[in-house]
Amino acid sequence: MWKLGLSARREHFSFLKKGGWDLPSPLYLEFITENALFYGGPIDEMLDFSQQLPFLRGPLFHGLGMSLASNNSLDLNYLQEIKKLIDLYKCPYYSEHLCLSQVMGIESHDLLPFVRNKQSLLRIVDKVKYIQEVINRPFLIENVSAYLESEENHYSEVDFFNEVVFQSDAYYLLDLNNIYVNSYNFSFDWKSYIKSIPLDRIKEIHLAGYAKTSSEKILLDTHGEKIRPKTWEVFDFFLDFHLSQNPKENLKKIKDILIVVEWDNNVPPFQEMISEVKKTASHLERKAILYA
């Protein structure tokens, strides 16, 4: 049985309650932490029924506001609010982005890149270790998309990502769409990136859509489109790479990874999102049969 999920949207509240979408396994719901903390109404209802209905699982929470890469100290009040939330819903883990979301204490309302050097590495690792102590459960770190690179970077994106996870004893939330977007924008080999991430430390994968600029010089991580063929190619390569090495053992590990379809902007009708989840299941089933 696969672990499949989607980003929970208020627009789909009534459809989620009904079920009947013919998936091979229960559907996990992932919520933006800040929506759960600061908005009520339908969000609270969705959080509750995600635990009550047999065809749903969750809730899980995915944060935007920790700003792991900033020079500022962690907001300990915010961290305690997160702990209360994930304790309340007995979440198995918590996830955040490897980025700046605050500059000089001001919310950017975006997920910004930062200089990858020894100082930022040590600062982030210290924060992540402290976060895991407070929340008392695994902490997942997600790779983000970017459109600018600093000349002061001392690490490649994937080397820095790996160092943060290894040194802090954290886990990966691997966004395959963001890997492809950045590989296109900065001309690196996405296959080498995928190969360097240890399967044992991946607890979640995100699939999403991107957009092309009119000049096609860069890709934009909109999370507002269908999953594009190139992202499906990255997903298939991820599956092929691991299943070709140790089919039986790695299939078990992949079945334990939650794979979430994200669609945060231009939110479509519910059936269109479920269609993307079904495509995800189809890719998994084909590979499972191929390597059986």
Phi and psi in degrees as GROMACS dihedral restraints (atoms count N, CA, C in turn):
[ dihedral_restraints ]
;  ai    aj    ak    al  type     phi  dphi    fc
    3     4     5     6     1   -83.6    20    10
    4     5     6     7     1   158.5    20    10
    6     7     8     9     1  -105.5    20    10
    7     8     9    10     1   105.6    20    10
    9    10    11    12     1  -118.3    20    10
   10    11    12    13     1   143.5    20    10
   12    13    14    15     1  -151.1    20    10
   13    14    15    16     1   174.8    20    10
   15    16    17    18     1  -146.4    20    10
   16    17    18    19     1   162.1    20    10
   18    19    20    21     1   -74.3    20    10
   19    20    21    22     1   122.6    20    10
   21    22    23    24     1   -73.0    20    10
   22    23    24    25     1   130.4    20    10
   24    25    26    27     1  -123.5    20    10
   25    26    27    28     1   139.6    20    10
   27    28    29    30     1   -59.6    20    10
   28    29    30    31     1   -30.5    20    10
   30    31    32    33     1   -61.6    20    10
   31    32    33    34     1   -20.8    20    10
   33    34    35    36     1  -106.5    20    10
   34    35    36    37     1    13.2    20    10
   36    37    38    39     1   -50.7    20    10
   37    38    39    40     1   -52.2    20    10
   39    40    41    42     1   -67.6    20    10
   40    41    42    43     1   -34.8    20    10
   42    43    44    45     1   -70.7    20    10
   43    44    45    46     1   -38.1    20    10
   45    46    47    48     1   -64.6    20    10
   46    47    48    49     1   -32.3    20    10
   48    49    50    51     1   -69.9    20    10
   49    50    51    52     1   -27.7    20    10
   51    52    53    54     1   -80.8    20    10
   52    53    54    55     1   -37.0    20    10
   54    55    56    57     1    71.5    20    10
   55    56    57    58     1  -155.6    20    10
   57    58    59    60     1    77.2    20    10
   58    59    60    61     1    28.5    20    10
   60    61    62    63     1  -101.0    20    10
   61    62    63    64     1     7.5    20    10
   63    64    65    66     1    59.3    20    10
   64    65    66    67     1    55.4    20    10
   66    67    68    69     1  -100.5    20    10
   67    68    69    70     1   155.3    20    10
   69    70    71    72     1   -74.2    20    10
   70    71    72    73     1    -7.2    20    10
   72    73    74    75     1  -154.6    20    10
   73    74    75    76     1   164.1    20    10
   75    76    77    78     1   -58.5    20    10
   76    77    78    79     1   151.9    20    10
   78    79    80    81     1   -97.0    20    10
   79    80    81    82     1   123.5    20    10
   81    82    83    84     1   -82.9    20    10
   82    83    84    85     1   142.1    20    10
   84    85    86    87     1  -112.0    20    10
   85    86    87    88     1   127.0    20    10
   87    88    89    90     1  -113.1    20    10
   88    89    90    91     1   129.1    20    10
   90    91    92    93     1  -112.5    20    10
   91    92    93    94     1   145.3    20    10
   93    94    95    96     1   -69.4    20    10
   94    95    96    97     1   126.1    20    10
   96    97    98    99     1   -54.7    20    10
   97    98    99   100     1   -46.4    20    10
   99   100   101   102     1   -63.3    20    10
  100   101   102   103     1   -32.7    20    10
  102   103   104   105     1   -65.6    20    10
  103   104   105   106     1   -40.2    20    10
  105   106   107   108     1   -69.6    20    10
  106   107   108   109     1   -33.9    20    10
  108   109   110   111     1   -78.8    20    10
  109   110   111   112     1   -35.2    20    10
  111   112   113   114     1  -113.8    20    10
  112   113   114   115     1    -5.7    20    10
  114   115   116   117     1  -123.6    20    10
  115   116   117   118     1   149.0    20    10
  117   118   119   120     1  -114.7    20    10
  118   119   120   121     1  -141.3    20    10
  120   121   122   123     1    60.8    20    10
  121   122   123   124     1  -125.8    20    10
  123   124   125   126     1   -58.0    20    10
  124   125   126   127     1   -33.2    20    10
  126   127   128   129     1   -61.4    20    10
  127   128   129   130     1   -46.4    20    10
  129   130   131   132     1   -61.4    20    10
  130   131   132   133     1   -40.3    20    10
  132   133   134   135     1   -64.6    20    10
  133   134   135   136     1   -41.9    20    10
  135   136   137   138     1   -63.4    20    10
  136   137   138   139     1   -40.6    20    10
  138   139   140   141     1   -59.7    20    10
  139   140   141   142     1   -42.2    20    10
  141   142   143   144     1   -70.7    20    10
  142   143   144   145     1   -46.8    20    10
  144   145   146   147     1   -75.7    20    10
  145   146   147   148     1   -15.5    20    10
  147   148   149   150     1   -64.9    20    10
  148   149   150   151     1   -21.4    20    10
  150   151   152   153     1   -96.0    20    10
  151   152   153   154     1   -12.8    20    10
  153   154   155   156     1  -101.2    20    10
  154   155   156   157     1   -28.8    20    10
  156   157   158   159     1   -91.9    20    10
  157   158   159   160     1   135.1    20    10
  159   160   161   162     1   -66.5    20    10
  160   161   162   163     1   -21.3    20    10
  162   163   164   165     1   -94.2    20    10
  163   164   165   166     1     6.9    20    10
  165   166   167   168     1  -122.5    20    10
  166   167   168   169     1   155.6    20    10
  168   169   170   171     1  -135.2    20    10
  169   170   171   172     1   154.9    20    10
  171   172   173   174     1   123.7    20    10
  172   173   174   175     1  -159.9    20    10
  174   175   176   177     1   -81.7    20    10
  175   176   177   178     1   158.0    20    10
  177   178   179   180     1  -116.7    20    10
  178   179   180   181     1   154.6    20    10
  180   181   182   183     1  -124.8    20    10
  181   182   183   184     1   138.7    20    10
  183   184   185   186     1  -129.5    20    10
  184   185   186   187     1   116.4    20    10
  186   187   188   189     1   -92.8    20    10
  187   188   189   190     1   157.5    20    10
  189   190   191   192     1  -120.5    20    10
  190   191   192   193     1   -14.8    20    10
  192   193   194   195     1  -110.5    20    10
  193   194   195   196     1     6.4    20    10
  195   196   197   198     1   -75.9    20    10
  196   197   198   199     1   -26.3    20    10
  198   199   200   201     1    52.1    20    10
  199   200   201   202     1    60.3    20    10
  201   202   203   204     1   -56.9    20    10
  202   203   204   205     1   -31.7    20    10
  204   205   206   207     1   -90.8    20    10
  205   206   207   208     1    -1.1    20    10
  207   208   209   210     1   -74.7    20    10
  208   209   210   211     1   162.0    20    10
  210   211   212   213     1   -75.5    20    10
  211   212   213   214     1   -16.0    20    10
  213   214   215   216     1   -72.5    20    10
  214   215   216   217     1   154.3    20    10
  216   217   218   219     1   -69.6    20    10
  217   218   219   220     1   160.6    20    10
  219   220   221   222     1   -62.0    20    10
  220   221   222   223     1   145.0    20    10
  222   223   224   225     1   -79.5    20    10
  223   224   225   226     1   101.8    20    10
  225   226   227   228     1   -70.1    20    10
  226   227   228   229     1   -30.5    20    10
  228   229   230   231     1   -65.0    20    10
  229   230   231   232     1   -43.4    20    10
  231   232   233   234     1   -62.1    20    10
  232   233   234   235     1   -43.2    20    10
  234   235   236   237     1   -62.4    20    10
  235   236   237   238     1   -39.2    20    10
  237   238   239   240     1   -67.2    20    10
  238   239   240   241     1   -35.8    20    10
  240   241   242   243     1   -64.1    20    10
  241   242   243   244     1   -39.3    20    10
  243   244   245   246     1   -63.5    20    10
  244   245   246   247     1   -45.0    20    10
  246   247   248   249     1   -59.4    20    10
  247   248   249   250     1   -43.6    20    10
  249   250   251   252     1   -59.1    20    10
  250   251   252   253     1   -42.8    20    10
  252   253   254   255     1   -64.3    20    10
  253   254   255   256     1   -49.5    20    10
  255   256   257   258     1   -74.8    20    10
  256   257   258   259     1   -25.1    20    10
  258   259   260   261     1   -68.7    20    10
  259   260   261   262     1   -43.1    20    10
  261   262   263   264     1   -57.4    20    10
  262   263   264   265     1   -42.8    20    10
  264   265   266   267     1   -99.1    20    10
  265   266   267   268     1     9.0    20    10
  267   268   269   270     1    52.7    20    10
  268   269   270   271     1    47.5    20    10
  270   271   272   273     1   -71.6    20    10
  271   272   273   274     1   137.8    20    10
  273   274   275   276     1   -72.7    20    10
  274   275   276   277     1   -21.9    20    10
  276   277   278   279     1  -160.2    20    10
  277   278   279   280     1   175.5    20    10
  279   280   281   282     1  -136.9    20    10
  280   281   282   283     1   148.2    20    10
  282   283   284   285     1  -131.0    20    10
  283   284   285   286     1   151.6    20    10
  285   286   287   288     1  -147.4    20    10
  286   287   288   289     1   172.8    20    10
  288   289   290   291     1   -98.2    20    10
  289   290   291   292     1   145.2    20    10
  291   292   293   294     1   -87.6    20    10
  292   293   294   295     1    89.6    20    10
  294   295   296   297     1  -167.0    20    10
  295   296   297   298     1   179.6    20    10
  297   298   299   300     1   -97.5    20    10
  298   299   300   301     1   131.3    20    10
  300   301   302   303     1  -123.7    20    10
  301   302   303   304     1    -2.0    20    10
  303   304   305   306     1  -133.6    20    10
  304   305   306   307     1   140.2    20    10
  306   307   308   309     1  -127.0    20    10
  307   308   309   310     1   117.9    20    10
  309   310   311   312     1    55.4    20    10
  310   311   312   313     1    39.0    20    10
  312   313   314   315     1    79.9    20    10
  313   314   315   316     1     1.7    20    10
  315   316   317   318     1  -104.7    20    10
  316   317   318   319     1   130.2    20    10
  318   319   320   321     1   -65.0    20    10
  319   320   321   322     1   129.2    20    10
  321   322   323   324     1   -86.1    20    10
  322   323   324   325     1   -19.4    20    10
  324   325   326   327     1    58.0    20    10
  325   326   327   328     1    30.0    20    10
  327   328   329   330     1  -153.7    20    10
  328   329   330   331     1   167.4    20    10
  330   331   332   333     1  -106.6    20    10
  331   332   333   334     1   103.4    20    10
  333   334   335   336     1  -101.9    20    10
  334   335   336   337     1   147.5    20    10
  336   337   338   339     1   -73.8    20    10
  337   338   339   340     1   174.7    20    10
  339   340   341   342     1  -151.2    20    10
  340   341   342   343     1   171.6    20    10
  342   343   344   345     1   -77.4    20    10
  343   344   345   346     1   126.5    20    10
  345   346   347   348     1   -94.8    20    10
  346   347   348   349     1    96.3    20    10
  348   349   350   351     1  -138.6    20    10
  349   350   351   352     1  -177.2    20    10
  351   352   353   354     1   -63.0    20    10
  352   353   354   355     1   -38.5    20    10
  354   355   356   357     1   -65.4    20    10
  355   356   357   358     1   -46.2    20    10
  357   358   359   360     1   -67.8    20    10
  358   359   360   361     1   -34.1    20    10
  360   361   362   363     1   -61.5    20    10
  361   362   363   364     1   -50.6    20    10
  363   364   365   366     1   -62.4    20    10
  364   365   366   367     1   -40.7    20    10
  366   367   368   369     1   -62.6    20    10
  367   368   369   370     1   -45.3    20    10
  369   370   371   372     1   -68.8    20    10
  370   371   372   373     1   -42.8    20    10
  372   373   374   375     1   -59.9    20    10
  373   374   375   376     1   -43.2    20    10
  375   376   377   378     1   -60.8    20    10
  376   377   378   379     1   -41.8    20    10
  378   379   380   381     1   -64.2    20    10
  379   380   381   382     1   -45.3    20    10
  381   382   383   384     1   -65.0    20    10
  382   383   384   385     1   -41.4    20    10
  384   385   386   387     1   -59.3    20    10
  385   386   387   388     1   -42.7    20    10
  387   388   389   390     1   -67.0    20    10
  388   389   390   391     1   -42.5    20    10
  390   391   392   393     1   -57.9    20    10
  391   392   393   394     1   -44.7    20    10
  393   394   395   396     1   -65.7    20    10
  394   395   396   397     1   -34.0    20    10
  396   397   398   399     1   -63.9    20    10
  397   398   399   400     1   -42.4    20    10
  399   400   401   402     1   -70.9    20    10
  400   401   402   403     1   -47.6    20    10
  402   403   404   405     1   -81.2    20    10
  403   404   405   406     1   -18.1    20    10
  405   406   407   408     1    57.9    20    10
  406   407   408   409     1    43.5    20    10
  408   409   410   411     1  -164.7    20    10
  409   410   411   412     1   166.7    20    10
  411   412   413   414     1   -59.6    20    10
  412   413   414   415     1   145.4    20    10
  414   415   416   417     1  -116.4    20    10
  415   416   417   418     1   124.8    20    10
  417   418   419   420     1  -102.2    20    10
  418   419   420   421     1   138.5    20    10
  420   421   422   423     1  -116.8    20    10
  421   422   423   424     1   129.9    20    10
  423   424   425   426     1  -104.6    20    10
  424   425   426   427     1   136.9    20    10
  426   427   428   429     1   -73.1    20    10
  427   428   429   430     1   140.8    20    10
  429   430   431   432     1  -114.3    20    10
  430   431   432   433     1   163.3    20    10
  432   433   434   435     1   -80.4    20    10
  433   434   435   436     1   160.0    20    10
  435   436   437   438     1  -151.7    20    10
  436   437   438   439     1   160.8    20    10
  438   439   440   441     1  -129.9    20    10
  439   440   441   442     1    -5.6    20    10
  441   442   443   444     1  -135.2    20    10
  442   443   444   445     1   144.6    20    10
  444   445   446   447     1  -121.7    20    10
  445   446   447   448     1   137.1    20    10
  447   448   449   450     1   -82.1    20    10
  448   449   450   451     1   140.1    20    10
  450   451   452   453     1   -71.0    20    10
  451   452   453   454     1   -11.9    20    10
  453   454   455   456     1   -91.4    20    10
  454   455   456   457     1     3.3    20    10
  456   457   458   459     1   -63.6    20    10
  457   458   459   460     1   132.7    20    10
  459   460   461   462     1  -103.3    20    10
  460   461   462   463     1    -9.3    20    10
  462   463   464   465     1  -128.6    20    10
  463   464   465   466     1   149.6    20    10
  465   466   467   468     1   -70.3    20    10
  466   467   468   469     1   166.1    20    10
  468   469   470   471     1   -58.8    20    10
  469   470   471   472     1   -48.8    20    10
  471   472   473   474     1   -72.2    20    10
  472   473   474   475     1   -35.2    20    10
  474   475   476   477     1   -64.2    20    10
  475   476   477   478     1   -40.8    20    10
  477   478   479   480     1   -66.2    20    10
  478   479   480   481     1   -45.2    20    10
  480   481   482   483     1   -55.7    20    10
  481   482   483   484     1   -47.8    20    10
  483   484   485   486     1   -63.3    20    10
  484   485   486   487     1   -42.2    20    10
  486   487   488   489     1   -62.5    20    10
  487   488   489   490     1   -42.0    20    10
  489   490   491   492     1   -60.4    20    10
  490   491   492   493     1   -48.7    20    10
  492   493   494   495     1   -65.0    20    10
  493   494   495   496     1   -46.4    20    10
  495   496   497   498     1   -64.9    20    10
  496   497   498   499     1   -48.8    20    10
  498   499   500   501     1   -70.2    20    10
  499   500   501   502     1   -27.4    20    10
  501   502   503   504     1   -98.0    20    10
  502   503   504   505     1    -5.1    20    10
  504   505   506   507     1    60.0    20    10
  505   506   507   508     1    39.8    20    10
  507   508   509   510     1   -96.7    20    10
  508   509   510   511     1  -166.1    20    10
  510   511   512   513     1  -133.4    20    10
  511   512   513   514     1   165.2    20    10
  513   514   515   516     1   -94.6    20    10
  514   515   516   517     1   137.1    20    10
  516   517   518   519     1  -109.1    20    10
  517   518   519   520     1   105.1    20    10
  519   520   521   522     1   -95.1    20    10
  520   521   522   523     1   112.7    20    10
  522   523   524   525     1   -93.2    20    10
  523   524   525   526     1   105.6    20    10
  525   526   527   528     1   -71.2    20    10
  526   527   528   529     1   -31.8    20    10
  528   529   530   531     1   -62.9    20    10
  529   530   531   532     1   -44.7    20    10
  531   532   533   534     1   -65.2    20    10
  532   533   534   535     1   -35.8    20    10
  534   535   536   537     1   -60.9    20    10
  535   536   537   538     1   -46.8    20    10
  537   538   539   540     1   -66.2    20    10
  538   539   540   541     1   -44.3    20    10
  540   541   542   543     1   -55.9    20    10
  541   542   543   544     1   -47.5    20    10
  543   544   545   546     1   -68.9    20    10
  544   545   546   547     1   -34.9    20    10
  546   547   548   549     1   -64.1    20    10
  547   548   549   550     1   -35.8    20    10
  549   550   551   552     1   -71.0    20    10
  550   551   552   553     1   -45.7    20    10
  552   553   554   555     1   -70.4    20    10
  553   554   555   556     1   -30.6    20    10
  555   556   557   558     1  -119.9    20    10
  556   557   558   559     1     8.9    20    10
  558   559   560   561     1    56.6    20    10
  559   560   561   562     1    51.3    20    10
  561   562   563   564     1  -115.8    20    10
  562   563   564   565     1   168.8    20    10
  564   565   566   567     1   -87.3    20    10
  565   566   567   568     1   108.1    20    10
  567   568   569   570     1   -68.6    20    10
  568   569   570   571     1   -25.5    20    10
  570   571   572   573     1   -67.1    20    10
  571   572   573   574     1   -40.2    20    10
  573   574   575   576     1   -64.8    20    10
  574   575   576   577     1   -37.5    20    10
  576   577   578   579     1   -57.9    20    10
  577   578   579   580     1   -51.9    20    10
  579   580   581   582     1   -59.3    20    10
  580   581   582   583     1   -43.9    20    10
  582   583   584   585     1   -63.4    20    10
  583   584   585   586     1   -27.7    20    10
  585   586   587   588     1   -84.9    20    10
  586   587   588   589     1    -6.8    20    10
  588   589   590   591     1   -93.4    20    10
  589   590   591   592     1   118.9    20    10
  591   592   593   594     1   -70.2    20    10
  592   593   594   595     1   129.0    20    10
  594   595   596   597     1   -58.6    20    10
  595   596   597   598     1   -36.1    20    10
  597   598   599   600     1   -60.6    20    10
  598   599   600   601     1   -23.1    20    10
  600   601   602   603     1  -102.4    20    10
  601   602   603   604     1     4.4    20    10
  603   604   605   606     1   -93.2    20    10
  604   605   606   607     1   122.0    20    10
  606   607   608   609     1  -108.3    20    10
  607   608   609   610     1   -18.5    20    10
  609   610   611   612     1  -152.8    20    10
  610   611   612   613     1   148.3    20    10
  612   613   614   615     1  -126.7    20    10
  613   614   615   616     1   140.3    20    10
  615   616   617   618     1  -111.0    20    10
  616   617   618   619     1   137.3    20    10
  618   619   620   621     1  -120.0    20    10
  619   620   621   622     1   136.8    20    10
  621   622   623   624     1  -157.8    20    10
  622   623   624   625     1  -179.4    20    10
  624   625   626   627     1  -107.2    20    10
  625   626   627   628     1   159.7    20    10
  627   628   629   630     1  -131.5    20    10
  628   629   630   631     1   168.2    20    10
  630   631   632   633     1  -123.9    20    10
  631   632   633   634     1   153.4    20    10
  633   634   635   636     1   -98.3    20    10
  634   635   636   637     1   142.2    20    10
  636   637   638   639     1   -73.1    20    10
  637   638   639   640     1   164.6    20    10
  639   640   641   642     1   -60.4    20    10
  640   641   642   643     1   -33.3    20    10
  642   643   644   645     1   -82.7    20    10
  643   644   645   646     1   -14.1    20    10
  645   646   647   648     1    61.3    20    10
  646   647   648   649     1    21.0    20    10
  648   649   650   651     1   -77.4    20    10
  649   650   651   652     1   -30.2    20    10
  651   652   653   654     1  -135.8    20    10
  652   653   654   655     1   158.8    20    10
  654   655   656   657     1  -104.3    20    10
  655   656   657   658     1   147.8    20    10
  657   658   659   660     1  -113.0    20    10
  658   659   660   661     1   126.0    20    10
  660   661   662   663     1   -79.1    20    10
  661   662   663   664     1    85.9    20    10
  663   664   665   666     1   -85.8    20    10
  664   665   666   667     1   -25.4    20    10
  666   667   668   669     1    49.4    20    10
  667   668   669   670     1    35.0    20    10
  669   670   671   672     1  -133.4    20    10
  670   671   672   673     1    22.8    20    10
  672   673   674   675     1  -136.1    20    10
  673   674   675   676     1   170.1    20    10
  675   676   677   678     1   -63.1    20    10
  676   677   678   679     1   157.5    20    10
  678   679   680   681     1   -65.9    20    10
  679   680   681   682     1   125.7    20    10
  681   682   683   684     1   -81.1    20    10
  682   683   684   685     1   158.2    20    10
  684   685   686   687     1   -54.0    20    10
  685   686   687   688     1   -37.4    20    10
  687   688   689   690     1   -66.3    20    10
  688   689   690   691     1   -35.0    20    10
  690   691   692   693     1   -70.5    20    10
  691   692   693   694     1   -37.6    20    10
  693   694   695   696     1   -62.4    20    10
  694   695   696   697     1   -36.1    20    10
  696   697   698   699     1   -62.4    20    10
  697   698   699   700     1   -42.0    20    10
  699   700   701   702     1   -62.8    20    10
  700   701   702   703     1   -43.3    20    10
  702   703   704   705     1   -61.3    20    10
  703   704   705   706     1   -45.8    20    10
  705   706   707   708     1   -63.0    20    10
  706   707   708   709     1   -40.0    20    10
  708   709   710   711     1   -63.7    20    10
  709   710   711   712     1   -42.8    20    10
  711   712   713   714     1   -55.1    20    10
  712   713   714   715     1   -47.1    20    10
  714   715   716   717     1   -66.5    20    10
  715   716   717   718     1   -45.9    20    10
  717   718   719   720     1   -61.4    20    10
  718   719   720   721     1   -44.1    20    10
  720   721   722   723     1   -59.0    20    10
  721   722   723   724     1   -46.3    20    10
  723   724   725   726     1   -79.8    20    10
  724   725   726   727     1   -39.4    20    10
  726   727   728   729     1   -72.6    20    10
  727   728   729   730     1   -26.9    20    10
  729   730   731   732     1   -72.2    20    10
  730   731   732   733     1   -21.8    20    10
  732   733   734   735     1   -84.0    20    10
  733   734   735   736     1   -44.9    20    10
  735   736   737   738     1  -151.3    20    10
  736   737   738   739     1    79.9    20    10
  738   739   740   741     1   -53.2    20    10
  739   740   741   742     1   -51.9    20    10
  741   742   743   744     1   -67.5    20    10
  742   743   744   745     1   -49.9    20    10
  744   745   746   747     1   -69.1    20    10
  745   746   747   748     1   -42.7    20    10
  747   748   749   750     1   -74.2    20    10
  748   749   750   751     1   -26.5    20    10
  750   751   752   753     1   -64.0    20    10
  751   752   753   754     1   -41.1    20    10
  753   754   755   756     1   -59.5    20    10
  754   755   756   757     1   -42.4    20    10
  756   757   758   759     1   -66.5    20    10
  757   758   759   760     1   -40.9    20    10
  759   760   761   762     1   -66.5    20    10
  760   761   762   763     1   -35.5    20    10
  762   763   764   765     1   -65.7    20    10
  763   764   765   766     1   -18.3    20    10
  765   766   767   768     1   -93.6    20    10
  766   767   768   769     1    -1.8    20    10
  768   769   770   771     1   -92.7    20    10
  769   770   771   772     1   127.9    20    10
  771   772   773   774     1   -77.7    20    10
  772   773   774   775     1   129.8    20    10
  774   775   776   777     1  -115.2    20    10
  775   776   777   778     1   113.7    20    10
  777   778   779   780     1  -110.2    20    10
  778   779   780   781     1   129.9    20    10
  780   781   782   783     1   -86.8    20    10
  781   782   783   784     1   120.5    20    10
  783   784   785   786     1  -103.0    20    10
  784   785   786   787     1   137.7    20    10
  786   787   788   789     1  -151.3    20    10
  787   788   789   790     1    92.8    20    10
  789   790   791   792     1   -98.0    20    10
  790   791   792   793     1   -23.2    20    10
  792   793   794   795     1  -126.0    20    10
  793   794   795   796     1   157.2    20    10
  795   796   797   798     1    49.0    20    10
  796   797   798   799     1    48.2    20    10
  798   799   800   801     1   -59.5    20    10
  799   800   801   802     1   125.8    20    10
  801   802   803   804     1   -86.6    20    10
  802   803   804   805     1   176.6    20    10
  804   805   806   807     1   -56.9    20    10
  805   806   807   808     1   152.3    20    10
  807   808   809   810     1   -56.5    20    10
  808   809   810   811     1   -41.3    20    10
  810   811   812   813     1   -62.9    20    10
  811   812   813   814     1   -28.5    20    10
  813   814   815   816     1   -70.5    20    10
  814   815   816   817     1   -38.2    20    10
  816   817   818   819     1   -67.6    20    10
  817   818   819   820     1   -42.6    20    10
  819   820   821   822     1   -62.6    20    10
  820   821   822   823     1   -34.0    20    10
  822   823   824   825     1   -60.5    20    10
  823   824   825   826     1   -38.0    20    10
  825   826   827   828     1   -68.7    20    10
  826   827   828   829     1   -36.3    20    10
  828   829   830   831     1   -64.9    20    10
  829   830   831   832     1   -41.3    20    10
  831   832   833   834     1   -64.4    20    10
  832   833   834   835     1   -37.4    20    10
  834   835   836   837     1   -62.2    20    10
  835   836   837   838     1   -40.2    20    10
  837   838   839   840     1   -58.9    20    10
  838   839   840   841     1   -46.1    20    10
  840   841   842   843     1   -61.4    20    10
  841   842   843   844     1   -38.6    20    10
  843   844   845   846     1   -64.5    20    10
  844   845   846   847     1   -42.3    20    10
  846   847   848   849     1   -60.8    20    10
  847   848   849   850     1   -43.1    20    10
  849   850   851   852     1   -64.0    20    10
  850   851   852   853     1   -44.7    20    10
  852   853   854   855     1   -63.6    20    10
  853   854   855   856     1   -42.2    20    10
  855   856   857   858     1   -61.2    20    10
  856   857   858   859     1   -42.4    20    10
  858   859   860   861     1   -70.5    20    10
  859   860   861   862     1   -37.1    20    10
  861   862   863   864     1   -61.5    20    10
  862   863   864   865     1   -41.1    20    10
  864   865   866   867     1   -67.7    20    10
  865   866   867   868     1   -43.3    20    10
  867   868   869   870     1   -59.8    20    10
  868   869   870   871     1   -39.0    20    10
  870   871   872   873     1  -102.5    20    10
  871   872   873   874     1    12.2    20    10
